[in-house]
Amino acid sequence: MMIMAAFMLSVMLVPTIAAEVPGIPIGFNTTGRDGMVTLAWSEPEDDGGSDITGYRIYRGIMEDGLGIVEDVTDMTYTDTGLQNGQTYYYAVSALNAEGESEKTQILPATPQGDSPLITEIIVGEFENIHIIYVGEGVYFNLAGETYTVVVESVTDTTVTFFVDWGGIQSFTISEGDSENIDANGDGKDDFKITCKTITSDPAEGYPQTVKFSFTTKNLGGSSGGTPGFEVILVLIALSVALFWKRKRN
């Protein structure tokens, strides 16, 4: 009886950590198109101890005048019916059962009837998700060098990327697959491209799009494999050999 009472008391004394609002969505970016703006982001690094239930889209024609557009569950959003040449400002917040996170940084986007073929992006140490039309592309700076990635063509399940990182080449990957890129030829992967989703058919008159991501985090060693594990095994073997040699002496 005393044991049971002690157990119940210990359970009651264990502190409970209350859930809180989530962190800010990361990798937020905007792209202006003909009469529309495409938004994309990644989930927060901290969900506040409660599952993310959705995201809230904010828009305004001034940075200090944002209003709620709608709540969504996806991590992409296309704002349509916009006026070409008008600059709009956007931010996104994350939602869970405890409430709403702080907003992302406010970013501008200007719909244009003749949107540029190539859009500049920033590749950070987390997954950056982007959506572009087939035939369009992105460029970015990495270690002082400029790299260009263009969606050349798609099928129902694959996408062909036209790339230029010190030499023009292309590769084809399936939906859901990734390709590690050694941009500067030093034997180490500098970033990874992952094909997320492909629209199999143009929807409602819009051209096909490809949702893909860049990341520079946790890529490991060279494109031929990660040598770290083998190196650790060799060091362990040498340590064991030295130990037994000293013990015999």
Phi and psi restraints in degrees (value plus and minus 20) as a CYANA .aco file:
   2 MET   PHI     -85.2   -45.2
   2 MET   PSI     -57.7   -17.7
   3 ILE   PHI     -83.3   -43.3
   3 ILE   PSI     -64.4   -24.4
   4 MET   PHI     -82.3   -42.3
   4 MET   PSI     -60.8   -20.8
   5 ALA   PHI     -85.5   -45.5
   5 ALA   PSI     -60.8   -20.8
   6 ALA   PHI     -84.4   -44.4
   6 ALA   PSI     -59.8   -19.8
   7 PHE   PHI     -83.4   -43.4
   7 PHE   PSI     -66.4   -26.4
   8 MET   PHI     -81.9   -41.9
   8 MET   PSI     -58.1   -18.1
   9 LEU   PHI     -86.5   -46.5
   9 LEU   PSI     -59.7   -19.7
  10 SER   PHI     -86.3   -46.3
  10 SER   PSI     -57.2   -17.2
  11 VAL   PHI     -84.4   -44.4
  11 VAL   PSI     -62.2   -22.2
  12 MET   PHI     -87.3   -47.3
  12 MET   PSI     -48.7    -8.7
  13 LEU   PHI    -105.5   -65.5
  13 LEU   PSI     -30.9     9.1
  14 VAL   PHI     -87.9   -47.9
  14 VAL   PSI     101.7   141.7
  15 PRO   PHI     -89.2   -49.2
  15 PRO   PSI     121.9   161.9
  16 THR   PHI    -121.8   -81.8
  16 THR   PSI     116.9   156.9
  17 ILE   PHI    -112.6   -72.6
  17 ILE   PSI      96.1   136.1
  18 ALA   PHI     -93.4   -53.4
  18 ALA   PSI     120.2   160.2
  19 ALA   PHI     -90.1   -50.1
  19 ALA   PSI     137.7   177.7
  20 GLU   PHI    -162.4  -122.4
  20 GLU   PSI     158.3   198.3
  21 VAL   PHI     -85.3   -45.3
  21 VAL   PSI     134.1   174.1
  22 PRO   PHI     -95.0   -55.0
  22 PRO   PSI     152.4   192.4
  23 GLY   PHI     -94.7   -54.7
  23 GLY   PSI    -199.5  -159.5
  24 ILE   PHI    -101.9   -61.9
  24 ILE   PSI     116.8   156.8
  25 PRO   PHI     -75.2   -35.2
  25 PRO   PSI     125.7   165.7
  26 ILE   PHI    -132.1   -92.1
  26 ILE   PSI     143.5   183.5
  27 GLY   PHI      47.6    87.6
  27 GLY   PSI       4.4    44.4
  28 PHE   PHI     -87.0   -47.0
  28 PHE   PSI     113.5   153.5
  29 ASN   PHI    -168.7  -128.7
  29 ASN   PSI     137.8   177.8
  30 THR   PHI    -149.0  -109.0
  30 THR   PSI     127.7   167.7
  31 THR   PHI    -157.7  -117.7
  31 THR   PSI     101.6   141.6
  32 GLY   PHI    -103.0   -63.0
  32 GLY   PSI     117.7   157.7
  33 ARG   PHI    -153.4  -113.4
  33 ARG   PSI    -187.8  -147.8
  34 ASP   PHI     -93.0   -53.0
  34 ASP   PSI      81.9   121.9
  35 GLY   PHI      53.1    93.1
  35 GLY   PSI      -5.9    34.1
  36 MET   PHI    -176.0  -136.0
  36 MET   PSI     144.5   184.5
  37 VAL   PHI    -152.6  -112.6
  37 VAL   PSI     113.0   153.0
  38 THR   PHI    -123.1   -83.1
  38 THR   PSI     110.6   150.6
  39 LEU   PHI    -133.0   -93.0
  39 LEU   PSI     126.7   166.7
  40 ALA   PHI    -169.2  -129.2
  40 ALA   PSI     131.4   171.4
  41 TRP   PHI    -182.3  -142.3
  41 TRP   PSI     152.9   192.9
  42 SER   PHI    -137.7   -97.7
  42 SER   PSI     140.9   180.9
  43 GLU   PHI     -87.6   -47.6
  43 GLU   PSI     134.9   174.9
  44 PRO   PHI     -81.6   -41.6
  44 PRO   PSI     133.9   173.9
  45 GLU   PHI     -91.4   -51.4
  45 GLU   PSI     -42.6    -2.6
  46 ASP   PHI    -145.8  -105.8
  46 ASP   PSI     100.0   140.0
  47 ASP   PHI    -109.1   -69.1
  47 ASP   PSI     -15.7    24.3
  48 GLY   PHI      56.8    96.8
  48 GLY   PSI      -9.6    30.4
  49 GLY   PHI      63.4   103.4
  49 GLY   PSI      -9.5    30.5
  50 SER   PHI    -164.0  -124.0
  50 SER   PSI     118.1   158.1
  51 ASP   PHI     -75.9   -35.9
  51 ASP   PSI     120.2   160.2
  52 ILE   PHI     -87.2   -47.2
  52 ILE   PSI     108.7   148.7
  53 THR   PHI    -123.1   -83.1
  53 THR   PSI     -34.9     5.1
  54 GLY   PHI     149.2   189.2
  54 GLY   PSI    -191.0  -151.0
  55 TYR   PHI    -158.7  -118.7
  55 TYR   PSI     126.8   166.8
  56 ARG   PHI    -131.2   -91.2
  56 ARG   PSI     105.5   145.5
  57 ILE   PHI    -113.9   -73.9
  57 ILE   PSI     110.9   150.9
  58 TYR   PHI    -136.9   -96.9
  58 TYR   PSI     123.2   163.2
  59 ARG   PHI    -167.0  -127.0
  59 ARG   PSI     129.5   169.5
  60 GLY   PHI    -182.7  -142.7
  60 GLY   PSI     146.6   186.6
  61 ILE   PHI    -116.9   -76.9
  61 ILE   PSI     -18.4    21.6
  62 MET   PHI    -157.7  -117.7
  62 MET   PSI     130.6   170.6
  63 GLU   PHI     -82.8   -42.8
  63 GLU   PSI     -53.1   -13.1
  64 ASP   PHI    -117.8   -77.8
  64 ASP   PSI       0.1    40.1
  65 GLY   PHI    -154.7  -114.7
  65 GLY   PSI      24.7    64.7
  66 LEU   PHI     -99.3   -59.3
  66 LEU   PSI     120.6   160.6
  67 GLY   PHI    -146.9  -106.9
  67 GLY   PSI     140.2   180.2
  68 ILE   PHI     -92.1   -52.1
  68 ILE   PSI     110.7   150.7
  69 VAL   PHI    -111.1   -71.1
  69 VAL   PSI     -78.3   -38.3
  70 GLU   PHI    -193.0  -153.0
  70 GLU   PSI     148.4   188.4
  71 ASP   PHI    -120.1   -80.1
  71 ASP   PSI     119.9   159.9
  72 VAL   PHI    -153.5  -113.5
  72 VAL   PSI     145.2   185.2
  73 THR   PHI    -126.6   -86.6
  73 THR   PSI     -41.1    -1.1
  74 ASP   PHI     -97.4   -57.4
  74 ASP   PSI     147.9   187.9
  75 MET   PHI    -124.4   -84.4
  75 MET   PSI       5.4    45.4
  76 THR   PHI    -161.2  -121.2
  76 THR   PSI     135.1   175.1
  77 TYR   PHI    -175.8  -135.8
  77 TYR   PSI     116.1   156.1
  78 THR   PHI    -134.6   -94.6
  78 THR   PSI      97.6   137.6
  79 ASP   PHI    -114.5   -74.5
  79 ASP   PSI      91.5   131.5
  80 THR   PHI    -126.3   -86.3
  80 THR   PSI     153.8   193.8
  81 GLY   PHI      51.0    91.0
  81 GLY   PSI       8.6    48.6
  82 LEU   PHI    -115.1   -75.1
  82 LEU   PSI     142.9   182.9
  83 GLN   PHI    -110.7   -70.7
  83 GLN   PSI     104.0   144.0
  84 ASN   PHI     -82.0   -42.0
  84 ASN   PSI     119.1   159.1
  85 GLY   PHI      68.6   108.6
  85 GLY   PSI     -33.5     6.5
  86 GLN   PHI    -111.2   -71.2
  86 GLN   PSI     108.8   148.8
  87 THR   PHI    -105.1   -65.1
  87 THR   PSI     109.7   149.7
  88 TYR   PHI    -134.4   -94.4
  88 TYR   PSI     133.5   173.5
  89 TYR   PHI    -138.4   -98.4
  89 TYR   PSI     118.1   158.1
  90 TYR   PHI    -152.0  -112.0
  90 TYR   PSI     132.5   172.5
  91 ALA   PHI    -171.5  -131.5
  91 ALA   PSI     141.4   181.4
  92 VAL   PHI    -156.4  -116.4
  92 VAL   PSI     124.3   164.3
  93 SER   PHI    -146.6  -106.6
  93 SER   PSI     141.8   181.8
  94 ALA   PHI    -123.0   -83.0
  94 ALA   PSI     131.0   171.0
  95 LEU   PHI    -144.4  -104.4
  95 LEU   PSI     121.7   161.7
  96 ASN   PHI    -161.5  -121.5
  96 ASN   PSI    -191.0  -151.0
  97 ALA   PHI     -85.2   -45.2
  97 ALA   PSI     -39.1     0.9
  98 GLU   PHI    -109.7   -69.7
  98 GLU   PSI     -34.7     5.3
  99 GLY   PHI     120.7   160.7
  99 GLY   PSI    -169.9  -129.9
 100 GLU   PHI    -136.9   -96.9
 100 GLU   PSI     119.8   159.8
 101 SER   PHI     -95.8   -55.8
 101 SER   PSI     155.0   195.0
 102 GLU   PHI     -88.0   -48.0
 102 GLU   PSI     138.4   178.4
 103 LYS   PHI     -96.8   -56.8
 103 LYS   PSI     136.5   176.5
 104 THR   PHI     -87.3   -47.3
 104 THR   PSI     155.2   195.2
 105 GLN   PHI     -81.8   -41.8
 105 GLN   PSI     129.9   169.9
 106 ILE   PHI    -103.5   -63.5
 106 ILE   PSI     105.9   145.9
 107 LEU   PHI    -140.0  -100.0
 107 LEU   PSI     122.1   162.1
 108 PRO   PHI    -108.3   -68.3
 108 PRO   PSI     138.3   178.3
 109 ALA   PHI    -175.3  -135.3
 109 ALA   PSI     119.3   159.3
 110 THR   PHI    -144.8  -104.8
 110 THR   PSI      90.2   130.2
 111 PRO   PHI     -81.3   -41.3
 111 PRO   PSI     119.8   159.8
 112 GLN   PHI    -159.2  -119.2
 112 GLN   PSI     121.2   161.2
 113 GLY   PHI     -87.6   -47.6
 113 GLY   PSI     -46.7    -6.7
 114 ASP   PHI    -139.9   -99.9
 114 ASP   PSI      42.3    82.3
 115 SER   PHI     -76.9   -36.9
 115 SER   PSI     123.6   163.6
 116 PRO   PHI     -82.6   -42.6
 116 PRO   PSI     129.1   169.1
 117 LEU   PHI     -86.9   -46.9
 117 LEU   PSI     -59.1   -19.1
 118 ILE   PHI    -133.9   -93.9
 118 ILE   PSI     113.0   153.0
 119 THR   PHI    -134.3   -94.3
 119 THR   PSI     114.9   154.9
 120 GLU   PHI    -100.2   -60.2
 120 GLU   PSI     117.1   157.1
 121 ILE   PHI    -150.7  -110.7
 121 ILE   PSI     148.5   188.5
 122 ILE   PHI    -135.1   -95.1
 122 ILE   PSI     107.9   147.9
 123 VAL   PHI    -121.6   -81.6
 123 VAL   PSI      96.6   136.6
 124 GLY   PHI    -130.7   -90.7
 124 GLY   PSI    -193.5  -153.5
 125 GLU   PHI    -106.6   -66.6
 125 GLU   PSI      28.3    68.3
 126 PHE   PHI    -179.8  -139.8
 126 PHE   PSI     152.8   192.8
 127 GLU   PHI     -94.1   -54.1
 127 GLU   PSI     105.1   145.1
 128 ASN   PHI    -129.7   -89.7
 128 ASN   PSI      96.3   136.3
 129 ILE   PHI    -119.8   -79.8
 129 ILE   PSI     116.1   156.1
 130 HIS   PHI    -157.8  -117.8
 130 HIS   PSI     132.1   172.1
 131 ILE   PHI    -147.0  -107.0
 131 ILE   PSI     103.4   143.4
 132 ILE   PHI    -155.9  -115.9
 132 ILE   PSI     138.3   178.3
 133 TYR   PHI     -95.2   -55.2
 133 TYR   PSI     135.5   175.5
 134 VAL   PHI     -82.2   -42.2
 134 VAL   PSI     111.1   151.1
 135 GLY   PHI      76.3   116.3
 135 GLY   PSI     -30.0    10.0
 136 GLU   PHI    -125.4   -85.4
 136 GLU   PSI     151.3   191.3
 137 GLY   PHI    -176.5  -136.5
 137 GLY   PSI    -195.2  -155.2
 138 VAL   PHI    -154.2  -114.2
 138 VAL   PSI     135.3   175.3
 139 TYR   PHI    -153.6  -113.6
 139 TYR   PSI     133.9   173.9
 140 PHE   PHI    -173.4  -133.4
 140 PHE   PSI     141.5   181.5
 141 ASN   PHI    -122.4   -82.4
 141 ASN   PSI     115.5   155.5
 142 LEU   PHI    -160.5  -120.5
 142 LEU   PSI      96.4   136.4
 143 ALA   PHI      34.5    74.5
 143 ALA   PSI      20.3    60.3
 144 GLY   PHI      62.8   102.8
 144 GLY   PSI     -20.0    20.0
 145 GLU   PHI    -131.4   -91.4
 145 GLU   PSI     130.0   170.0
 146 THR   PHI    -121.2   -81.2
 146 THR   PSI     111.9   151.9
 147 TYR   PHI    -144.8  -104.8
 147 TYR   PSI     121.3   161.3
 148 THR   PHI    -141.5  -101.5
 148 THR   PSI     115.0   155.0
 149 VAL   PHI    -149.6  -109.6
 149 VAL   PSI     103.2   143.2
 150 VAL   PHI    -143.1  -103.1
 150 VAL   PSI     116.5   156.5
 151 VAL   PHI     -99.0   -59.0
 151 VAL   PSI      88.9   128.9
 152 GLU   PHI    -102.6   -62.6
 152 GLU   PSI     -66.0   -26.0
 153 SER   PHI    -180.9  -140.9
 153 SER   PSI     141.7   181.7
 154 VAL   PHI    -158.2  -118.2
 154 VAL   PSI     135.9   175.9
 155 THR   PHI    -138.3   -98.3
 155 THR   PSI    -186.4  -146.4
 156 ASP   PHI     -85.6   -45.6
 156 ASP   PSI     -47.0    -7.0
 157 THR   PHI    -150.2  -110.2
 157 THR   PSI     -25.7    14.3
 158 THR   PHI    -152.3  -112.3
 158 THR   PSI     140.3   180.3
 159 VAL   PHI    -154.7  -114.7
 159 VAL   PSI     119.6   159.6
 160 THR   PHI    -126.2   -86.2
 160 THR   PSI     100.8   140.8
 161 PHE   PHI    -118.2   -78.2
 161 PHE   PSI     112.0   152.0
 162 PHE   PHI    -116.9   -76.9
 162 PHE   PSI     101.3   141.3
 163 VAL   PHI    -149.0  -109.0
 163 VAL   PSI     132.3   172.3
 164 ASP   PHI    -159.5  -119.5
 164 ASP   PSI      80.3   120.3
 165 TRP   PHI    -153.2  -113.2
 165 TRP   PSI      51.6    91.6
 166 GLY   PHI      69.1   109.1
 166 GLY   PSI     -12.5    27.5
 167 GLY   PHI     150.2   190.2
 167 GLY   PSI     110.2   150.2
 168 ILE   PHI     -96.6   -56.6
 168 ILE   PSI     109.3   149.3
 169 GLN   PHI    -177.7  -137.7
 169 GLN   PSI     156.7   196.7
 170 SER   PHI    -165.8  -125.8
 170 SER   PSI     139.8   179.8
 171 PHE   PHI    -169.4  -129.4
 171 PHE   PSI     135.7   175.7
 172 THR   PHI    -139.4   -99.4
 172 THR   PSI     108.3   148.3
 173 ILE   PHI    -149.9  -109.9
 173 ILE   PSI     136.6   176.6
 174 SER   PHI    -105.2   -65.2
 174 SER   PSI     140.5   180.5
 175 GLU   PHI     -78.0   -38.0
 175 GLU   PSI     107.1   147.1
 176 GLY   PHI      75.1   115.1
 176 GLY   PSI     -30.7     9.3
 177 ASP   PHI    -114.8   -74.8
 177 ASP   PSI     146.9   186.9
 178 SER   PHI    -148.8  -108.8
 178 SER   PSI     140.5   180.5
 179 GLU   PHI    -156.3  -116.3
 179 GLU   PSI     102.5   142.5
 180 ASN   PHI    -106.8   -66.8
 180 ASN   PSI     118.0   158.0
 181 ILE   PHI    -138.7   -98.7
 181 ILE   PSI     104.0   144.0
 182 ASP   PHI    -115.3   -75.3
 182 ASP   PSI      73.3   113.3
 183 ALA   PHI     -91.5   -51.5
 183 ALA   PSI     -57.1   -17.1
 184 ASN   PHI    -125.2   -85.2
 184 ASN   PSI     -13.4    26.6
 185 GLY   PHI      52.1    92.1
 185 GLY   PSI       3.0    43.0
 186 ASP   PHI    -115.2   -75.2
 186 ASP   PSI     -11.1    28.9
 187 GLY   PHI      66.0   106.0
 187 GLY   PSI     -19.3    20.7
 188 LYS   PHI    -138.2   -98.2
 188 LYS   PSI     119.0   159.0
 189 ASP   PHI     -91.9   -51.9
 189 ASP   PSI     109.5   149.5
 190 ASP   PHI    -115.2   -75.2
 190 ASP   PSI     -54.1   -14.1
 191 PHE   PHI    -176.8  -136.8
 191 PHE   PSI     146.8   186.8
 192 LYS   PHI    -146.3  -106.3
 192 LYS   PSI     115.7   155.7
 193 ILE   PHI    -127.8   -87.8
 193 ILE   PSI     108.4   148.4
 194 THR   PHI    -141.6  -101.6
 194 THR   PSI     106.4   146.4
 195 CYS   PHI    -103.5   -63.5
 195 CYS   PSI      92.9   132.9
 196 LYS   PHI    -105.3   -65.3
 196 LYS   PSI     -81.1   -41.1
 197 THR   PHI    -164.6  -124.6
 197 THR   PSI     122.6   162.6
 198 ILE   PHI    -141.7  -101.7
 198 ILE   PSI     113.9   153.9
 199 THR   PHI    -100.8   -60.8
 199 THR   PSI     100.8   140.8
 200 SER   PHI     -92.0   -52.0
 200 SER   PSI     -49.0    -9.0
 201 ASP   PHI    -158.1  -118.1
 201 ASP   PSI     128.2   168.2
 202 PRO   PHI     -78.8   -38.8
 202 PRO   PSI     111.8   151.8
 203 ALA   PHI    -123.6   -83.6
 203 ALA   PSI     107.3   147.3
 204 GLU   PHI      31.6    71.6
 204 GLU   PSI      20.5    60.5
 205 GLY   PHI      66.0   106.0
 205 GLY   PSI     -26.4    13.6
 206 TYR   PHI    -105.9   -65.9
 206 TYR   PSI     128.3   168.3
 207 PRO   PHI     -91.6   -51.6
 207 PRO   PSI     147.8   187.8
 208 GLN   PHI     -84.4   -44.4
 208 GLN   PSI     128.1   168.1
 209 THR   PHI    -149.0  -109.0
 209 THR   PSI     140.2   180.2
 210 VAL   PHI    -147.1  -107.1
 210 VAL   PSI     107.1   147.1
 211 LYS   PHI    -118.5   -78.5
 211 LYS   PSI      98.4   138.4
 212 PHE   PHI    -159.8  -119.8
 212 PHE   PSI     151.8   191.8
 213 SER   PHI    -157.5  -117.5
 213 SER   PSI     135.8   175.8
 214 PHE   PHI    -136.5   -96.5
 214 PHE   PSI     125.7   165.7
 215 THR   PHI    -169.7  -129.7
 215 THR   PSI     126.8   166.8
 216 THR   PHI    -137.9   -97.9
 216 THR   PSI      -6.3    33.7
 217 LYS   PHI    -123.1   -83.1
 217 LYS   PSI     116.1   156.1
 218 ASN   PHI      34.9    74.9
 218 ASN   PSI      29.7    69.7
 219 LEU   PHI    -107.4   -67.4
 219 LEU   PSI     -36.1     3.9
 220 GLY   PHI      64.5   104.5
 220 GLY   PSI    -166.1  -126.1
 221 GLY   PHI    -112.5   -72.5
 221 GLY   PSI    -153.8  -113.8
 222 SER   PHI     -97.9   -57.9
 222 SER   PSI     149.2   189.2
 223 SER   PHI     -86.8   -46.8
 223 SER   PSI     -34.8     5.2
 224 GLY   PHI    -103.7   -63.7
 224 GLY   PSI     -21.9    18.1
 225 GLY   PHI     114.5   154.5
 225 GLY   PSI     147.4   187.4
 226 THR   PHI    -118.4   -78.4
 226 THR   PSI      93.6   133.6
 227 PRO   PHI    -101.2   -61.2
 227 PRO   PSI     -27.1    12.9
 228 GLY   PHI     -77.0   -37.0
 228 GLY   PSI     -61.6   -21.6
 229 PHE   PHI     -84.0   -44.0
 229 PHE   PSI     -65.0   -25.0
 230 GLU   PHI     -83.2   -43.2
 230 GLU   PSI     -59.5   -19.5
 231 VAL   PHI     -82.1   -42.1
 231 VAL   PSI     -61.8   -21.8
 232 ILE   PHI     -81.7   -41.7
 232 ILE   PSI     -62.0   -22.0
 233 LEU   PHI     -82.4   -42.4
 233 LEU   PSI     -61.4   -21.4
 234 VAL   PHI     -82.7   -42.7
 234 VAL   PSI     -64.2   -24.2
 235 LEU   PHI     -83.0   -43.0
 235 LEU   PSI     -60.0   -20.0
 236 ILE   PHI     -83.4   -43.4
 236 ILE   PSI     -64.0   -24.0
 237 ALA   PHI     -81.6   -41.6
 237 ALA   PSI     -62.8   -22.8
 238 LEU   PHI     -84.2   -44.2
 238 LEU   PSI     -60.0   -20.0
 239 SER   PHI     -83.5   -43.5
 239 SER   PSI     -63.2   -23.2
 240 VAL   PHI     -83.3   -43.3
 240 VAL   PSI     -63.0   -23.0
 241 ALA   PHI     -82.2   -42.2
 241 ALA   PSI     -63.7   -23.7
 242 LEU   PHI     -85.0   -45.0
 242 LEU   PSI     -57.9   -17.9
 243 PHE   PHI     -80.6   -40.6
 243 PHE   PSI     -67.8   -27.8
 244 TRP   PHI     -90.6   -50.6
 244 TRP   PSI     -52.0   -12.0
 245 LYS   PHI     -85.4   -45.4
 245 LYS   PSI     -64.1   -24.1
 246 ARG   PHI     -86.9   -46.9
 246 ARG   PSI     -55.5   -15.5
 247 LYS   PHI     -86.6   -46.6
 247 LYS   PSI     -58.7   -18.7
 248 ARG   PHI     -88.6   -48.6
 248 ARG   PSI     -53.4   -13.4
